[in-house]
């Protein structure tokens, strides 16, 4: 059940509440009794081994997966949700520029993008949100993993969302790109008030930037602060390495 409550402030500052979530596919239980809460203005990370159900949880939150249990949004603003998928099926041999790509992706949005000159200025402003306006004339197929992720994040921020969902935002990104992505996410939280729920596999990145971490392996196996994951034995247990 999806409950997009608006203009209602949770007493404990929650923006998103998930209670007793269960998902079954083909008779197999993918998620069971999942509980978590994402607070306003925080970065909340989801971790866990491959196949643990993290992407299924994100899709359930977006309303794209049949499920049981409660998903409740306590929006206080526009109620929009931005999303960056783990994978985007795209033929990188197609000679399309970042400008053309975003024009297509955003063609139903703002009126100020109606004429080409204004459209280009609008796309540059959108790309500037993730410091990648210099990529506007680059071919999408020639972008690095980190550059393409920046473009996708810029698109997810348009129009401005109240909740940002990121599925493995730093996958296929080198260490330099990871650090840049960290800075952008922290900036979005601290300077723009975004609330972020992200799936991640780079545990060190997550420990550096997340306010709260929830580990999933069909059900919740950990929910706490980054400091609590400094213990290697805890990490080994969560990922089945012990």
C-alpha positions as CSV (number, residue, x, y, z in Angstrom):
1,X,0.0,0.0,0.0
2,X,1.4,3.4,-1.0
3,X,0.3,6.4,1.0
4,X,1.6,9.7,-0.3
5,X,0.6,11.9,2.6
6,X,1.4,15.6,2.1
7,X,1.6,18.6,4.3
8,X,1.9,16.4,7.4
9,X,5.1,16.6,9.5
10,X,6.1,13.4,11.4
11,X,6.7,14.0,15.1
12,X,10.1,12.4,14.7
13,X,11.1,14.1,11.4
14,X,10.4,11.2,9.1
15,X,9.9,11.8,5.3
16,X,9.4,8.2,4.4
17,X,8.2,5.3,6.5
18,X,8.3,1.6,5.4
19,X,6.6,-0.9,7.7
20,X,6.4,-4.7,7.5
21,X,7.1,-4.6,3.7
22,X,7.0,-8.0,2.0
23,X,7.5,-8.8,-1.7
24,X,7.1,-12.2,-3.3
25,X,7.9,-13.1,-6.9
26,X,7.1,-16.5,-8.5
27,X,6.4,-17.9,-5.0
28,X,9.7,-16.7,-3.7
29,X,9.8,-14.2,-0.9
30,X,12.2,-11.4,-2.0
31,X,11.6,-9.1,1.0
32,X,10.1,-9.9,4.3
33,X,9.2,-7.7,7.3
34,X,11.3,-4.7,6.1
35,X,11.1,-1.7,8.3
36,X,12.9,1.6,7.9
37,X,12.5,5.4,8.1
38,X,14.2,8.1,6.1
39,X,14.3,11.5,7.8
40,X,14.0,14.9,6.2
41,X,17.3,16.4,5.0
42,X,19.4,13.3,5.4
43,X,21.4,10.8,3.4
44,X,20.1,7.3,4.1
45,X,22.0,4.4,2.6
46,X,20.9,0.8,1.8
47,X,23.5,-1.9,1.7
48,X,23.6,-5.6,1.5
49,X,24.9,-8.5,-0.6
50,X,24.0,-9.0,-4.2
51,X,20.5,-10.3,-4.6
52,X,19.5,-9.1,-1.2
53,X,16.4,-7.1,-2.4
54,X,17.7,-3.6,-2.3
55,X,16.6,-2.6,-5.8
56,X,13.3,-4.4,-5.2
57,X,12.8,-2.2,-2.2
58,X,13.5,1.0,-4.2
59,X,11.1,-0.1,-6.9
60,X,8.4,-0.8,-4.3
61,X,8.9,2.6,-2.8
62,X,8.4,4.1,-6.3
63,X,5.1,2.1,-6.7
64,X,6.5,-0.2,-9.4
65,X,6.5,-3.4,-7.5
66,X,3.4,-5.3,-6.0
67,X,4.0,-5.6,-2.3
68,X,2.4,-6.0,1.1
69,X,2.9,-3.7,4.0
70,X,2.9,0.1,4.4
71,X,4.9,2.7,2.4
72,X,4.1,6.2,3.6
73,X,5.4,9.6,2.5
74,X,5.2,12.5,4.9
75,X,5.9,15.2,2.3
76,X,5.9,18.8,3.4
77,X,6.8,20.4,0.0
78,X,6.2,19.5,-3.6
79,X,6.0,15.7,-3.1
80,X,8.2,15.0,-6.1
81,X,10.5,12.0,-6.3
82,X,13.7,12.0,-8.4
83,X,15.2,8.7,-9.4
84,X,18.5,7.5,-10.9
85,X,18.4,3.8,-11.9
86,X,21.2,1.4,-11.4
87,X,21.2,0.7,-15.2
88,X,19.8,2.6,-18.1
89,X,19.3,0.7,-21.3
90,X,20.8,3.0,-23.9
91,X,22.5,2.3,-27.2
92,X,25.8,4.2,-26.8
93,X,26.6,3.9,-30.5
94,X,23.7,6.4,-31.3
95,X,25.3,9.8,-32.1
96,X,23.3,11.8,-29.6
97,X,24.7,14.6,-27.5
98,X,24.0,15.3,-23.9
99,X,21.9,18.3,-25.0
100,X,19.7,16.1,-27.3
101,X,19.5,13.4,-24.6
102,X,18.2,15.7,-21.9
103,X,15.9,17.5,-24.4
104,X,14.2,14.2,-25.1
105,X,14.1,13.2,-21.5
106,X,12.6,16.5,-20.4
107,X,10.5,17.3,-23.4
108,X,7.2,17.4,-21.4
109,X,8.7,19.8,-18.8
110,X,9.1,23.4,-18.6
111,X,7.7,25.9,-21.0
112,X,11.0,27.9,-20.9
113,X,12.6,25.1,-23.0
114,X,10.2,25.8,-25.9
115,X,12.6,27.6,-28.2
116,X,16.1,26.2,-29.0
117,X,18.1,29.2,-27.7
118,X,16.1,29.2,-24.4
119,X,16.1,25.4,-24.4
120,X,19.9,25.3,-24.6
121,X,20.2,27.8,-21.7
122,X,17.7,25.8,-19.7
123,X,19.7,22.5,-20.3
124,X,22.9,24.3,-19.2
125,X,21.2,25.4,-16.0
126,X,20.1,21.8,-15.4
127,X,23.6,20.4,-15.9
128,X,25.1,23.1,-13.7
129,X,23.3,21.5,-10.7
130,X,25.8,18.6,-11.0
131,X,28.7,20.7,-12.3
132,X,28.7,19.2,-15.7
133,X,27.4,21.9,-18.0
134,X,30.6,21.5,-20.0
135,X,29.3,18.2,-21.2
136,X,26.4,19.7,-23.1
137,X,27.8,19.1,-26.6
138,X,29.6,15.8,-25.8
139,X,28.3,12.5,-27.3
140,X,26.6,10.4,-24.6
141,X,28.3,7.3,-25.9
142,X,31.7,9.0,-25.2
143,X,31.0,9.9,-21.6
144,X,32.8,8.1,-18.8
145,X,30.7,6.2,-16.2
146,X,31.0,9.1,-13.8
147,X,30.1,11.7,-16.4
148,X,27.0,9.8,-17.4
149,X,25.9,9.5,-13.8
150,X,26.2,13.2,-13.4
151,X,23.9,13.8,-16.4
152,X,21.4,11.3,-15.0
153,X,21.5,13.0,-11.6
154,X,21.0,16.4,-13.2
155,X,17.9,15.0,-14.9
156,X,16.6,13.5,-11.7
157,X,16.9,16.9,-10.0
158,X,14.6,18.5,-12.7
159,X,12.0,19.5,-11.5
160,X,13.4,19.7,-8.0
161,X,12.4,16.6,-6.0
162,X,11.6,16.4,-2.3
163,X,13.0,12.9,-2.2
164,X,15.9,11.6,-4.3
165,X,16.2,7.8,-4.9
166,X,19.6,6.6,-6.2
167,X,20.3,3.0,-7.1
168,X,24.1,2.4,-7.1
169,X,24.9,6.0,-8.1
170,X,28.6,5.4,-8.1
171,X,28.7,2.1,-10.0
172,X,31.3,2.0,-12.8
173,X,32.9,5.2,-11.5
174,X,36.6,5.5,-10.6
175,X,37.8,6.7,-7.3
176,X,38.1,10.4,-8.4
177,X,34.6,10.2,-9.7
178,X,33.3,8.7,-6.5
179,X,34.8,11.5,-4.5
180,X,33.1,14.1,-6.8
181,X,29.8,12.3,-6.4
182,X,30.2,12.3,-2.7
183,X,30.7,16.1,-2.7
184,X,27.6,16.6,-4.9
185,X,25.4,14.5,-2.6
186,X,26.6,16.2,0.5
187,X,26.0,19.6,-1.1
188,X,22.5,18.6,-2.2
189,X,21.7,17.7,1.4
190,X,23.5,20.5,3.2
191,X,22.9,23.4,0.9
192,X,19.6,22.4,-0.9
193,X,17.8,20.4,1.8
194,X,17.4,17.3,-0.3
195,X,16.5,14.0,1.4
196,X,18.3,11.1,-0.3
197,X,17.8,7.3,-0.1
198,X,20.6,5.5,-2.0
199,X,21.6,2.0,-2.7
200,X,25.4,1.6,-2.5
201,X,28.1,-1.0,-2.7
202,X,31.1,1.2,-1.9
203,X,31.0,0.9,1.9
204,X,33.7,3.4,2.5
205,X,31.9,6.0,0.5
206,X,28.7,5.3,2.4
207,X,30.4,5.5,5.8
208,X,31.8,8.9,4.8
209,X,28.5,10.5,3.8
210,X,25.5,8.6,5.2
211,X,23.6,9.8,8.2
212,X,22.0,6.4,8.6
213,X,22.6,3.0,7.1
214,X,20.1,0.1,6.7
215,X,21.4,-3.3,5.7
216,X,19.1,-5.6,3.7
217,X,19.3,-9.3,3.2
218,X,15.7,-10.2,2.5
219,X,14.9,-8.5,5.8
220,X,16.6,-5.8,7.7
221,X,19.9,-7.1,9.3
222,X,21.2,-3.7,10.5
223,X,19.9,-0.2,11.0
224,X,22.1,2.4,12.6
225,X,24.8,5.0,12.2
226,X,28.0,4.8,10.1
227,X,30.1,4.7,13.2
228,X,28.6,1.3,14.1
229,X,29.9,-0.2,10.8
230,X,33.5,0.6,11.6
231,X,33.8,-2.9,13.2
232,X,35.1,-5.3,10.5
233,X,33.3,-8.2,12.1
234,X,30.0,-6.4,11.7
235,X,30.6,-5.9,8.0
236,X,31.7,-9.5,7.5
237,X,28.5,-10.7,9.2
238,X,26.2,-8.4,7.1
239,X,27.8,-9.5,3.8
240,X,28.1,-13.2,4.8
241,X,31.9,-13.1,4.9
242,X,32.3,-14.3,8.4
